[in-house]
């Protein structure tokens, strides 16, 4: 009993220390948690719940478009679970703890994934893996970001761990894995599609092998169903509509307009149909610096969404245009999805907007914290547009090159010695990388930050392979010179 308590305490200390290793680099580099344009949209509901007398930024943007009715559903653009996650950190100093909390969750999932793959590195070795990830990959940047992007890679790892470790896991452990996976799925709409893709492929493999079907169906299917039910229930309560997201048709329409098929459909259909967008056919292909066509449509003050707002008619027409575009031009749409996904797969880097001028609504939101917090924000590298993004991207590119070469070399030379479960985790990681690129690039604009949120999985996989091979070499009996010669020959 005492030994068990000691082991649990060691694990708690280990995960907490590794959480610090992953959470501190961005804080130390920037001097403040990293923020994206969307960060206030996630954080504001949590802050407003604890500080109800503050004016909510999501209802009163600093420079609203005159007369444009945007949705009063606070979760219109973003799912609610990440706002719930941020609730404990919505006080004056709580914002500083977000990177550590996200880093701790990352360390916990990584530990679980390695154990499920047949590896359970000793505490010092595991801390070394985390330290390498913290110094050489994009993981600490995402852990230090007030955004749910850090959870994408964790979703892939957690899904792999759930399937690979299902047989040896008791029901309490399975329920914990399922609850965690449901949360990781619900924090971002793209995660719903990624997990669904994992279920389809892994379920197909399980059916062919006639093994592991329950692990996929219950271990992955149940959390997906729970996440979908939670998101739909929230929208039913807040907006009176049981949908995954009210804004999904607008985002899909933006993608189809950016690629072109929706513009072609509108040019053909507008003489007979009175869509709101028919009056803007000439400028639907417009772009601007920092705003590709789809982003211009969604976010630019001269874009169509700002012209029509989130009115019921505009949302209904967006849904119809998406449906009809896909129905009348399926191969065109599919071709663009595949091409964009391939482009996204090859593009990964830190978001250049980290060094862009801070948006007014971000500055307005941070100003609601105490004066010391706000002053720290004003003194951060990000606010001064001084983050060393080029250097960080160069380090990441070199590490990814080494990791990729190591995985290929180890796979060709010692692939059979890695163990079936570790090879299974590698398969899930590679599948997750492809699915992330397909979902992010195929359904949204291609941005480096989308694939960057998962590429740290490659160095992790390379280190896991190295640990596995080192263990087998240590466990192997010493060979005589003749035997060594025979093995090499």
C-alpha positions as MATLAB code, in Angstrom:
seq = 'XXXXXXXXXXXXXXXXXXXXXXXXXXXXXXXXXXXXXXXXXXXXXXXXXXXXXXXXXXXXXXXXXXXXXXXXXXXXXXXXXXXXXXXXXXXXXXXXXXXXXXXXXXXXXXXXXXXXXXXXXXXXXXXXXXXXXXXXXXXXXXXXXXXXXXXXXXXXXXXXXXXXXXXXXXXXXXXXXXXXXXXXXXXXXXXXXXXXXXXXXXXXXXXXXXXXXXXXXXXXXXXXXXXXXXXXXXXXXXXXXXXXXXXXXXXXXXXXXXXXXXXXXXXXXXXXXXXXXXXXXXXXXXXXXXXXXXXXXXXXXXXXXXXXXXXXXXXXXXXXXXXXXXXXXXXXXXXXXXXXXXXXXXXXXXXXXXXXXXXXXXXXXXXXXXXXXXXXXXXXXXXXXXXXXXXXXXXXXXXXXXXXXXXXXXXXXXXXXXXXXXXXXXXXXXXXXXXXXXXXXXXXXXXXXXXXXXXXXXXXXXXXXXXXXXXXXXXXXXXXXXXXXXXXX';
ca = [
       0.000    0.000    0.000;
       2.788    2.407    0.950;
       4.625    1.552   -2.243;
       1.481    2.319   -4.270;
       1.049    5.715   -2.605;
       4.699    6.508   -3.227;
       4.320    5.618   -6.903;
       1.228    7.820   -7.270;
       3.016   10.715   -5.545;
       6.014   10.278   -7.850;
       3.734   10.399  -10.899;
       1.983   13.526   -9.635;
       5.280   15.311   -9.019;
       6.601   14.153  -12.398;
       3.569   15.388  -14.341;
       3.551   18.698  -12.464;
       7.261   19.256  -13.130;
       6.833   18.378  -16.804;
       3.853   20.734  -16.983;
       6.144   23.520  -15.825;
       8.731   22.533  -18.446;
       6.121   22.831  -21.189;
       4.319   25.895  -19.853;
       7.203   28.154  -18.905;
       9.142   28.594  -22.209;
       6.502   30.766  -23.891;
       5.976   32.761  -20.695;
       9.705   33.372  -20.280;
      10.209   34.210  -23.941;
       7.228   36.520  -24.294;
       6.802   37.835  -20.765;
       3.074   37.099  -20.969;
       0.811   34.281  -22.225;
       0.571   34.341  -26.000;
      -2.690   35.693  -27.411;
      -4.389   35.278  -30.774;
      -7.194   37.332  -32.278;
      -9.639   34.644  -31.126;
      -8.337   34.488  -27.536;
     -10.730   37.143  -26.160;
     -13.634   35.339  -27.809;
     -12.793   32.188  -25.832;
     -11.810   33.931  -22.603;
     -14.490   36.634  -22.446;
     -17.417   34.310  -21.545;
     -15.434   32.828  -18.643;
     -14.319   36.265  -17.462;
     -17.805   37.706  -17.752;
     -19.301   34.819  -15.783;
     -17.020   35.606  -12.840;
     -17.189   39.380  -13.376;
     -20.803   39.967  -14.471;
     -20.615   43.748  -14.122;
     -17.900   44.029  -16.775;
     -19.104   44.964  -20.248;
     -18.748   41.787  -22.381;
     -16.519   42.420  -25.390;
     -18.324   39.799  -27.430;
     -21.411   42.027  -27.350;
     -19.636   45.354  -27.722;
     -16.649   45.144  -30.063;
     -14.468   48.284  -30.074;
     -15.340   49.183  -33.670;
     -18.641   47.522  -34.602;
     -19.890   47.699  -38.155;
     -22.763   50.173  -38.088;
     -26.172   48.536  -38.149;
     -24.861   44.998  -38.691;
     -26.615   42.445  -36.437;
     -24.163   39.813  -35.233;
     -25.302   36.804  -33.251;
     -25.910   37.281  -29.539;
     -25.005   33.610  -28.977;
     -21.657   33.911  -27.207;
     -20.672   30.507  -28.608;
     -21.772   31.278  -32.182;
     -18.202   31.190  -33.504;
     -16.482   28.973  -30.918;
     -17.566   25.929  -28.878;
     -18.077   26.422  -25.149;
     -15.773   23.752  -23.563;
     -12.572   25.796  -23.840;
     -14.307   28.712  -22.111;
     -15.230   26.280  -19.317;
     -11.592   25.161  -19.146;
     -10.552   28.812  -18.728;
     -12.972   29.495  -15.854;
     -10.461   28.800  -13.039;
      -8.022   31.253  -14.637;
     -10.354   34.218  -15.148;
      -9.089   36.199  -12.154;
      -6.512   38.974  -12.223;
      -3.516   36.624  -12.006;
      -5.092   33.422  -13.250;
      -4.132   34.138  -16.849;
      -0.496   33.415  -15.959;
      -1.395   29.840  -14.992;
      -3.006   28.879  -18.304;
       0.280   27.813  -20.011;
       1.211   25.653  -17.018;
      -2.251   24.062  -16.882;
      -2.155   23.284  -20.616;
       1.409   22.019  -20.325;
       0.425   19.748  -17.443;
      -2.440   18.249  -19.436;
      -0.052   17.732  -22.361;
       2.456   15.937  -20.128;
      -0.314   13.729  -18.742;
      -1.539   12.685  -22.206;
       1.992   12.078  -23.514;
       2.756    9.893  -20.509;
      -0.432    7.906  -21.025;
       0.260    7.459  -24.755;
       3.778    6.144  -24.185;
       2.518    3.701  -21.562;
      -0.246    2.452  -23.851;
       2.321    1.919  -26.602;
       4.326   -0.393  -24.347;
       6.781    2.259  -23.150;
       6.848    3.595  -19.618;
      10.020    5.686  -19.444;
      11.544    6.117  -16.018;
      10.825    9.539  -14.521;
      14.197   10.987  -15.484;
      13.965    9.671  -19.057;
      10.409   10.975  -19.415;
      11.467   14.387  -18.126;
      14.212   14.320  -20.772;
      11.637   13.677  -23.497;
       9.501   16.567  -22.250;
      12.528   18.852  -22.007;
      13.430   18.081  -25.620;
       9.869   18.836  -26.702;
       9.940   22.056  -24.685;
      13.185   23.311  -26.221;
      12.968   22.049  -29.797;
       9.332   21.862  -30.930;
       6.192   23.951  -31.292;
       4.456   22.246  -28.342;
       5.430   24.841  -25.682;
       4.312   27.661  -27.984;
       0.851   26.123  -28.220;
       0.839   25.327  -24.503;
       1.616   29.000  -23.864;
      -1.169   30.184  -26.162;
      -4.618   31.099  -24.847;
      -6.127   28.964  -27.608;
      -7.315   25.343  -27.862;
      -4.750   24.503  -30.581;
      -2.549   22.628  -28.100;
      -5.335   20.057  -27.694;
      -5.271   18.885  -31.337;
      -2.112   16.832  -30.980;
      -3.298   15.646  -27.576;
      -6.553   14.437  -29.139;
      -4.601   12.273  -31.587;
      -2.370   10.862  -28.850;
      -5.308   10.244  -26.499;
      -7.222    8.409  -29.236;
      -4.234    6.184  -29.927;
      -3.691    5.530  -26.227;
      -7.352    4.653  -25.712;
      -7.384    2.024  -28.465;
      -3.947    0.550  -27.789;
      -4.404    0.361  -24.023;
      -8.063   -0.681  -23.980;
      -7.598   -4.363  -23.084;
      -5.417   -3.756  -20.027;
      -7.433   -0.781  -18.750;
     -10.093   -1.270  -16.074;
     -13.438    0.457  -16.358;
     -12.452    3.407  -14.100;
      -9.473    4.041  -16.377;
     -11.607    3.636  -19.488;
     -14.158    6.125  -18.166;
     -11.387    8.614  -17.419;
      -9.919    8.152  -20.904;
     -13.381    8.607  -22.440;
     -14.151   11.772  -20.480;
     -10.790   13.288  -21.399;
     -11.237   12.350  -25.048;
     -14.744   13.856  -25.107;
     -13.364   17.140  -23.747;
     -10.468   17.187  -26.225;
     -12.956   16.587  -29.037;
     -15.447   19.253  -27.996;
     -12.981   22.144  -27.567;
     -12.697   22.713  -31.341;
     -15.053   21.848  -34.183;
     -12.212   20.509  -36.323;
     -11.568   17.915  -33.608;
     -14.999   16.402  -34.189;
     -14.075   15.704  -37.810;
     -10.575   14.456  -36.889;
     -11.885   11.970  -34.331;
     -14.589   10.834  -36.754;
     -11.885   10.168  -39.344;
      -9.831    8.215  -36.816;
     -12.884    6.094  -35.980;
     -13.587    5.313  -39.644;
     -10.015    4.237  -40.432;
      -9.218    2.472  -37.155;
     -12.643    0.846  -37.148;
     -12.020   -0.473  -40.650;
      -8.651   -1.890  -39.576;
     -10.242   -3.490  -36.514;
     -12.958   -5.111  -38.629;
     -10.415   -6.518  -41.080;
      -8.244   -7.865  -38.258;
     -11.289   -8.916  -36.223;
      -9.692   -7.440  -33.162;
     -10.161   -4.189  -31.288;
     -13.652   -3.364  -32.548;
     -14.936   -2.681  -29.011;
     -11.981   -0.401  -28.304;
     -12.815    1.760  -31.310;
     -16.597    1.652  -30.888;
     -16.669    2.315  -27.152;
     -13.309    3.967  -26.566;
     -13.589    6.452  -29.432;
     -17.216    6.334  -30.566;
     -18.746    7.023  -27.159;
     -16.594   10.142  -26.478;
     -17.403   11.451  -29.959;
     -21.128   10.977  -29.308;
     -20.792   12.679  -25.916;
     -18.929   15.655  -27.398;
     -21.479   16.065  -30.193;
     -24.373   15.819  -27.729;
     -22.802   18.454  -25.449;
     -22.257   20.922  -28.314;
     -25.740   20.416  -29.734;
     -27.352   20.761  -26.305;
     -25.509   24.032  -25.677;
     -26.735   25.481  -28.975;
     -30.256   24.236  -28.303;
     -30.286   26.022  -24.942;
     -28.616   29.232  -26.131;
     -29.937   29.547  -29.666;
     -32.924   27.232  -29.851;
     -31.235   25.063  -32.493;
     -29.795   21.593  -31.899;
     -26.775   22.007  -34.189;
     -23.055   21.477  -33.749;
     -22.429   25.119  -34.584;
     -24.625   27.889  -35.906;
     -21.695   29.375  -37.798;
     -20.600   26.231  -39.658;
     -22.546   27.042  -42.867;
     -20.899   30.474  -43.034;
     -17.401   29.006  -42.618;
     -18.048   26.314  -45.213;
     -19.444   28.924  -47.589;
     -16.327   31.048  -47.091;
     -14.145   28.074  -48.046;
     -16.211   27.341  -51.166;
     -16.126   31.005  -52.158;
     -12.378   31.137  -51.611;
     -11.831   28.064  -53.780;
     -14.291   29.201  -56.439;
     -17.079   26.584  -56.744;
     -19.582   28.666  -54.750;
     -18.863   31.722  -56.910;
     -19.494   29.618  -60.004;
     -22.734   28.313  -58.531;
     -23.927   31.803  -57.590;
     -23.128   33.170  -61.038;
     -25.299   30.435  -62.491;
     -28.123   30.524  -59.913;
     -28.490   34.247  -59.209;
     -30.590   35.091  -62.285;
     -33.332   32.882  -60.807;
     -32.668   33.044  -57.048;
     -32.620   36.162  -54.925;
     -29.764   35.368  -52.586;
     -28.352   38.269  -50.604;
     -24.944   37.505  -52.096;
     -26.259   37.977  -55.629;
     -25.743   41.703  -55.225;
     -22.052   41.148  -54.442;
     -20.961   38.760  -57.172;
     -18.360   41.197  -58.466;
     -16.428   41.399  -55.189;
     -16.766   37.856  -53.778;
     -13.295   37.046  -55.112;
     -11.721   40.027  -53.374;
      -8.682   39.619  -51.103;
      -6.403   41.943  -49.145;
      -2.988   41.705  -47.441;
      -3.404   39.202  -44.626;
      -6.869   38.293  -45.885;
      -7.109   35.514  -48.498;
     -10.463   35.393  -50.275;
     -12.200   33.202  -47.695;
     -10.893   35.243  -44.756;
     -11.846   38.477  -46.517;
     -15.392   37.159  -46.851;
     -15.508   36.275  -43.140;
     -13.511   38.901  -41.302;
     -12.739   41.991  -43.365;
     -14.909   45.006  -42.636;
     -15.761   45.180  -46.342;
     -16.532   41.454  -46.520;
     -19.965   39.934  -47.053;
     -20.448   38.727  -43.487;
     -20.002   42.265  -42.199;
     -22.453   43.452  -44.824;
     -25.247   41.037  -43.874;
     -24.430   39.988  -40.314;
     -25.519   36.749  -38.677;
     -29.172   37.188  -39.604;
     -31.444   34.143  -39.950;
     -31.840   34.792  -43.666;
     -28.090   35.009  -44.308;
     -27.425   31.835  -42.289;
     -30.213   29.942  -44.070;
     -28.980   31.064  -47.485;
     -25.386   30.141  -46.585;
     -26.533   26.623  -45.740;
     -28.489   26.337  -48.994;
     -25.640   27.673  -51.131;
     -23.191   25.209  -49.553;
     -25.591   22.318  -50.103;
     -26.342   23.228  -53.709;
     -22.705   23.915  -54.547;
     -21.679   20.478  -53.293;
     -24.637   18.824  -55.056;
     -24.001   20.447  -58.420;
     -20.185   20.451  -58.355;
     -19.075   17.486  -56.204;
     -15.879   16.688  -58.095;
     -14.816   20.344  -58.193;
     -15.373   20.684  -54.455;
     -13.589   17.394  -53.708;
     -10.626   18.386  -55.864;
     -10.178   21.623  -53.937;
     -10.491   19.813  -50.584;
      -7.765   17.334  -51.561;
      -5.495   20.026  -52.992;
      -5.885   22.285  -49.977;
      -5.293   19.383  -47.613;
      -2.091   18.467  -49.463;
      -0.902   22.070  -49.285;
      -1.708   22.201  -45.582;
       0.168   18.962  -44.908;
       3.354   20.530  -46.295;
       2.982   23.837  -44.451;
       3.748   24.205  -40.759;
       5.115   27.197  -38.928;
       4.411   29.676  -36.186;
       1.631   32.088  -37.023;
       3.163   35.327  -38.391;
       0.286   37.290  -36.864;
       1.940   36.710  -33.477;
       4.098   39.677  -34.460;
       1.263   41.672  -36.009;
      -0.136   44.744  -34.245;
      -2.400   43.646  -31.415;
      -6.074   43.999  -32.294;
      -8.102   46.621  -30.374;
     -10.448   44.050  -28.864;
      -7.496   42.045  -27.496;
      -6.055   45.115  -25.826;
      -9.500   46.040  -24.527;
     -10.000   42.617  -23.011;
      -6.623   42.429  -21.244;
      -7.219   45.920  -19.839;
      -9.971   44.412  -17.655;
      -7.409   42.579  -15.587;
      -5.483   44.359  -12.874;
      -3.036   47.108  -13.803;
       0.099   44.948  -13.227;
      -1.266   42.301  -15.604;
      -2.096   44.884  -18.238;
       1.329   46.504  -17.934;
       2.996   43.117  -18.348;
       0.941   42.600  -21.504;
       2.062   45.994  -22.862;
       5.680   45.042  -22.166;
       5.499   41.607  -23.790;
       7.495   40.755  -26.895;
       4.273   40.012  -28.725;
       2.879   43.473  -28.060;
       6.195   44.985  -29.182;
       6.144   42.739  -32.290;
       9.529   41.342  -31.285;
       9.018   37.570  -31.049;
      11.900   35.674  -32.789;
       9.567   33.747  -35.083;
      12.128   33.168  -37.850;
      14.622   31.636  -35.425;
      11.985   29.433  -33.823;
      10.750   28.263  -37.217;
      14.323   27.480  -38.287;
      14.892   25.331  -35.197;
      11.601   23.532  -35.749;
      12.361   22.870  -39.417;
      15.743   21.353  -38.524;
      14.240   19.189  -35.778;
      11.442   17.979  -38.052;
      14.000   17.053  -40.699;
      16.067   15.056  -38.219;
      12.976   13.413  -36.702;
      11.606   12.450  -40.111;
      14.931   10.988  -41.214;
      15.265    9.107  -37.929;
      11.780    7.611  -38.215;
      12.402    6.481  -41.786;
      15.815    5.048  -40.932;
      14.648    3.268  -37.805;
      11.563    1.988  -39.571;
      13.590    0.493  -42.414;
      16.357   -0.907  -40.233;
      14.540   -2.013  -37.092;
      10.830   -1.625  -37.769;
       9.957   -5.140  -36.638;
      11.793   -4.648  -33.353;
       9.764   -1.636  -32.307;
       6.798   -3.681  -31.127;
       3.295   -3.852  -32.513;
       1.771   -1.368  -30.076;
       4.428    1.260  -30.694;
       4.011    0.815  -34.442;
       0.279    1.201  -33.853;
       0.843    4.536  -32.101;
       3.016    5.681  -35.000;
       0.234    4.741  -37.387;
      -2.290    6.781  -35.394;
       0.092    9.756  -35.323;
       0.637    9.677  -39.089;
      -3.085    9.264  -39.689;
      -3.759   12.185  -37.339;
      -1.311   14.404  -39.208;
      -3.056   13.648  -42.494;
      -6.533   14.104  -41.040;
      -5.590   17.410  -39.424;
      -4.285   18.704  -42.745;
      -7.346   17.461  -44.605;
      -9.822   18.928  -42.126;
      -8.035   22.226  -41.534;
      -6.893   22.855  -45.096;
      -9.888   21.283  -46.770;
     -12.564   23.063  -44.768;
     -10.794   26.317  -43.898;
      -8.108   28.520  -45.384;
      -4.588   27.078  -45.519;
      -2.558   28.620  -42.691;
       0.787   27.466  -41.318;
      -0.497   27.474  -37.744;
      -3.056   24.733  -38.409;
      -0.506   22.020  -39.177;
       1.945   23.527  -36.717;
      -0.363   22.525  -33.887;
       0.381   18.819  -34.496;
       3.869   18.562  -36.056;
       5.478   18.182  -32.627;
       4.134   14.625  -32.705;
       6.903   13.644  -35.166;
       9.834   14.411  -32.804;
       7.907   12.672  -30.026;
       7.504    9.582  -32.220;
      11.212    9.621  -33.074;
      12.176    9.791  -29.401;
       9.753    6.974  -28.579;
      11.352    4.818  -31.264;
      14.794    5.611  -29.884;
      13.743    4.625  -26.366;
      12.243    1.358  -27.589;
      15.348    0.375  -29.553;
      17.680    1.342  -26.713;
      15.678   -0.867  -24.348;
      15.853   -3.829  -26.696;
      19.606   -3.381  -27.120;
      20.067   -3.217  -23.348;
      17.939   -6.335  -22.859;
      19.610   -8.346  -25.624;
      22.346  -10.817  -24.575;
      25.863   -9.992  -25.621;
      26.767  -11.519  -28.993;
      29.975  -13.338  -29.748;
      32.062  -11.904  -32.597;
      30.929  -14.761  -34.881;
      27.250  -14.196  -34.055;
      27.661  -10.447  -34.508;
      29.217  -11.029  -37.923;
      26.403  -13.416  -38.889;
      23.728  -10.891  -37.824;
      25.359   -8.077  -39.780;
      25.744  -10.315  -42.814;
];
